[in-house]
């Protein structure tokens, strides 16, 4: 009897109101609509700014109040089914509209139909934004699959597999214990490659995997490869995309160490600062590297894309050359398994849908 292959596609993710990308998109969309409304009401350029300010003064208090309430309610909203989520957010929109109307009415009398206009306008904007976020989530899903394929191609190059096996085989007779350890490290590395990498993983696991990878490379390169780890202030429980560091370290070895005839140092500095996890990787850089540096940008772009799919605007990756070294700086929001910012069973699809 053939085994049954069960398909369990992830549901469309809900917007995360604690994600900076979501907040910025809501602010831009609402203010964009206000700007269009101001232009329709007052097409004269000299009066347009005044009209925009007047309309914004009516819209912004409710918008900011609603975003504040949704920010606080996000842990509950993240676990709610779609129907409950939609009803809850609509209720927040209506409640904040009524609250702002009553507050403004204390300072100046408002016409009786003003509240109805406010609520209709707010609910129409809410419906449009929900439609946008759901369309965006659908559009990003194929991009996630493509990014995973690109990541598989960039993570472990064929030359690394070939050289590592040869290095392990060379130790079988002379140092069987080291050969066995090398093969175990390779098994761990490829086990991670073969598993489903949609879920975030603890940073401590990623660092341990990187140590195993560099140990394999050291078998091949010997004393030419020197590694400096600075992880004293590393939050090991932080959740990060799997294999977010390993491709960059492979990059550092291939483009920074292999072209050198003398020993070179790969430095890894991971620390927590200002609510974010920072990882700074440095390796030697020779300006005359030629084609050896041609693939440098590919791995960096690959990791940058995966960070954006997981964390949206809350993560960043920058790369620069300075004083004979190539430096990559990754910034990711600090989240752990108990964090209320993460939905249960959320993976890249859910993360991509945030914002």
C-alpha positions in Angstrom: 0.0 0.0 0.0 1.4 3.4 -1.0 1.9 5.8 1.8 -0.5 8.7 1.8 1.1 12.1 1.2 -0.7 14.6 3.2 -0.8 18.2 2.0 -1.2 20.7 4.7 -0.6 24.1 3.2 -0.2 27.0 5.6 -3.2 29.3 5.9 -2.8 32.8 4.7 -1.0 34.7 7.5 -2.6 37.6 9.4 -0.9 41.0 9.6 1.3 41.5 12.6 0.5 44.8 14.2 3.8 44.8 16.1 5.8 44.5 12.9 7.2 47.8 11.7 6.5 47.0 8.1 2.8 46.5 8.8 2.6 49.8 10.8 4.4 51.8 8.1 2.2 50.3 5.3 -1.0 51.2 7.2 0.3 54.7 7.9 1.3 55.3 4.3 -1.9 53.8 2.8 -4.2 55.9 5.1 -2.3 59.1 4.6 -2.2 58.5 0.9 -6.0 58.2 0.8 -6.2 61.4 2.9 -3.9 63.2 0.4 -6.1 62.1 -2.6 -9.2 63.2 -0.7 -7.7 66.6 0.0 -6.7 67.0 -3.6 -10.2 66.1 -4.8 -11.7 68.6 -2.4 -9.2 71.4 -3.0 -7.4 71.0 -6.4 -5.6 74.4 -6.0 -2.0 73.7 -5.0 -1.7 76.7 -2.7 -4.6 75.4 -0.6 -3.9 71.7 -0.8 -1.5 71.6 2.2 -4.1 73.3 4.4 -6.8 70.9 3.3 -4.5 67.9 3.9 -3.7 69.1 7.4 -7.4 69.6 8.2 -8.4 66.2 7.0 -5.4 64.6 8.8 -6.4 66.2 12.0 -9.7 64.3 11.8 -8.3 61.0 10.7 -4.9 60.7 12.5 -6.2 60.5 16.1 -8.4 57.5 15.3 -5.7 55.9 13.2 -3.0 56.2 15.9 -5.4 55.1 18.6 -6.5 52.0 16.6 -2.9 51.1 15.9 -2.1 51.4 19.6 -5.0 49.1 20.6 -4.1 46.6 18.0 -0.4 46.6 19.1 -1.5 45.7 22.6 -4.0 43.1 21.4 -1.5 41.5 18.9 -0.7 38.4 21.1 -4.4 37.5 21.2 -5.1 38.4 17.6 -2.1 36.3 16.4 -3.8 33.2 17.8 -7.3 34.0 16.6 -8.9 32.3 13.5 -9.5 34.5 10.5 -13.2 35.2 11.2 -12.6 36.2 14.8 -9.6 38.3 13.8 -11.5 40.2 11.2 -14.4 40.8 13.6 -12.1 41.9 16.4 -10.2 44.4 14.2 -13.4 45.8 12.8 -14.7 46.2 16.3 -11.5 48.1 17.2 -12.0 50.4 14.2 -15.6 51.2 15.2 -14.8 51.6 18.9 -11.9 54.0 18.3 -14.0 55.9 15.8 -16.8 56.4 18.3 -14.2 57.3 21.0 -12.5 60.0 18.9 -15.9 61.4 17.8 -17.0 61.8 21.4 -13.7 63.3 22.4 -13.7 65.9 19.6 -17.3 66.7 20.3 -16.3 67.9 23.8 -14.3 70.7 22.2 -16.6 71.7 19.3 -20.1 70.6 18.2 -20.2 68.1 15.4 -23.0 67.4 13.0 -25.0 64.3 13.7 -23.9 62.6 10.4 -20.2 63.2 11.2 -20.0 59.9 13.2 -21.6 57.9 10.4 -19.2 59.4 7.8 -16.2 58.6 10.0 -17.2 55.0 10.6 -18.0 54.3 6.9 -14.7 55.9 5.8 -12.8 53.9 8.4 -14.4 50.6 7.6 -13.9 51.0 3.9 -10.2 51.7 4.5 -10.1 48.7 6.8 -11.6 46.4 4.1 -9.2 47.7 1.5 -6.1 47.2 3.8 -7.2 43.7 4.7 -7.6 42.9 1.0 -4.1 44.3 0.3 -2.4 42.3 3.1 -4.1 39.0 1.9 -3.1 39.6 -1.7 0.4 40.4 -0.6 0.6 37.2 1.4 -0.5 35.2 -1.6 2.0 37.0 -3.9 4.8 36.3 -1.5 4.2 32.6 -1.2 5.9 31.7 -4.5 8.7 34.0 -3.7 9.3 32.0 -0.5 9.5 28.7 -2.3 11.9 30.2 -4.9 14.1 31.7 -2.1 14.3 28.3 -0.4 15.5 26.7 -3.7 18.1 29.5 -4.1 19.2 29.0 -0.5 19.7 25.2 -1.1 21.9 26.0 -4.1 24.0 28.6 -2.2 24.3 26.9 1.1 26.7 24.0 0.3 28.7 24.1 -2.9 29.7 20.9 -4.6 33.4 21.7 -4.1 32.9 21.8 -0.3 31.2 18.4 -0.2 34.0 16.9 -2.4 36.8 18.4 -0.4 35.3 17.6 3.0 34.8 13.9 2.1 38.4 13.7 0.8 39.6 15.4 4.0 37.7 12.9 6.1 39.0 9.9 4.1 42.6 11.1 4.5 42.2 10.7 8.3 40.6 7.3 8.3 43.9 5.4 8.7 46.0 8.0 10.5 43.4 9.5 12.8 40.2 7.4 12.8 38.7 9.3 15.7 39.0 12.7 13.9 37.7 11.1 10.7 34.6 9.8 12.6 34.0 13.2 14.2 34.3 14.9 10.7 31.8 12.5 9.2 29.4 13.1 12.1 29.7 16.8 11.6 28.9 16.4 7.9 25.9 14.3 8.8 24.6 17.0 11.1 25.2 19.6 8.5 23.3 17.8 5.8 20.5 16.8 8.2 19.8 20.4 8.6 19.8 21.0 4.9 17.3 18.2 4.3 14.8 19.2 6.9 12.0 21.6 6.5 13.5 25.0 7.1 10.4 27.1 7.2 10.4 27.5 11.0 12.8 29.7 12.9 15.5 28.0 14.9 17.4 28.9 18.1 20.5 31.0 17.5 22.6 28.6 19.6 21.8 25.7 17.2 22.8 27.9 14.2 26.1 28.8 15.9 26.8 25.1 16.8 26.2 24.2 13.2 28.6 26.9 12.0 31.3 25.6 14.4 30.9 22.1 12.9 31.1 23.5 9.4 34.2 25.5 10.1 35.8 22.4 11.8 35.3 20.6 8.5 36.8 23.4 6.5 39.8 23.5 9.0 40.5 19.8 8.1 41.0 20.9 4.5 42.7 24.3 5.1 44.6 23.5 8.2 46.3 26.5 9.9 45.4 28.8 7.0 41.9 29.1 8.6 41.8 30.9 11.9 38.4 31.6 13.5 37.6 34.1 16.3 34.3 33.7 18.1 32.8 36.5 20.2 29.6 35.1 21.6 29.7 36.1 25.3 26.7 38.5 24.9 24.9 36.3 22.4 21.2 35.5 23.2 21.3 31.8 22.4 17.5 31.5 22.7 16.8 34.0 19.9 14.9 32.5 17.0 16.5 33.1 13.6 16.1 31.7 10.1 17.9 28.4 9.7 21.3 28.6 8.0 21.3 32.4 8.1 25.0 32.4 9.1 26.5 29.3 7.5 26.2 30.5 3.9 28.0 33.7 4.9 30.7 31.8 6.6 31.1 29.6 3.6 31.4 32.8 1.6 34.1 34.1 4.0 36.1 30.9 3.7 35.8 30.6 -0.1 36.4 34.3 -1.0 38.5 35.4 2.0 40.7 32.5 3.1 41.2 30.3 0.0 42.9 33.0 -2.1 45.5 33.6 0.7 48.8 31.8 0.9 49.2 32.9 4.5 46.9 32.3 7.5 43.7 34.4 7.6 41.2 35.1 10.3 37.4 34.8 10.1 35.8 36.8 12.9 32.2 36.2 14.2 30.8 38.6 16.7 27.2 38.0 17.9 25.5 40.2 20.5 22.3 41.7 21.8 21.7 45.4 21.6 18.6 47.6 21.7 16.1 44.8 21.4 17.9 43.4 18.3 20.3 40.5 17.7 23.4 41.6 15.8 25.9 39.4 13.9 29.0 40.8 12.4 31.2 38.6 10.2 34.6 39.7 9.0 37.1 38.0 6.7 40.2 39.1 4.7 39.6 40.8 1.4 42.1 41.3 -1.4 41.2 43.9 -4.0 42.9 41.8 -6.7 40.6 38.8 -5.9 39.2 39.0 -9.4 36.6 36.2 -10.2 37.0 34.8 -6.7 34.9 37.6 -5.4 32.3 37.3 -8.2 30.0 35.1 -6.1 30.3 37.2 -3.0 27.1 39.2 -3.7 25.0 36.1 -4.5 25.1 34.6 -1.0 24.7 38.1 0.7 21.6 38.8 -1.5 20.2 35.3 -0.7 20.4 35.8 3.0 19.1 39.4 2.8 16.0 38.1 0.9 15.3 35.4 3.4 15.7 37.9 6.3 13.1 40.1 4.6 10.7 37.2 4.1 11.0 36.3 7.8 11.1 39.7 9.5 10.0 42.2 6.8 11.4 45.7 7.7 12.6 44.7 11.1 15.7 43.0 9.9 18.6 44.3 7.7 21.8 43.1 6.2 24.7 45.4 5.1 28.0 44.5 3.6 31.1 46.7 3.1 34.8 46.6 2.5 37.1 48.4 5.0 40.8 48.2 5.8 41.4 45.0 3.9 38.4 43.1 5.3 35.0 42.2 4.1 32.3 42.8 6.7 28.7 41.6 6.8 26.4 43.0 9.5 23.1 41.3 10.2 20.4 42.9 12.4 17.4 40.8 13.5 14.6 41.4 16.0 15.0 39.5 19.2 12.3 36.8 19.5 12.3 33.6 21.6 10.0 30.6 21.9 7.9 32.4 24.6 7.7 35.6 22.6 4.1 36.8 22.0 5.2 38.2 18.7 5.2 34.8 17.1 2.2 32.9 16.0 2.1 29.2 16.8 3.5 27.1 14.0 4.5 30.2 12.1 7.1 29.9 9.4 8.4 32.0 6.6 4.9 32.2 5.0 3.5 33.7 8.1 6.4 35.9 8.6 6.3 37.1 5.0 2.7 38.0 5.4 3.4 40.4 8.3 3.2 43.8 6.9 
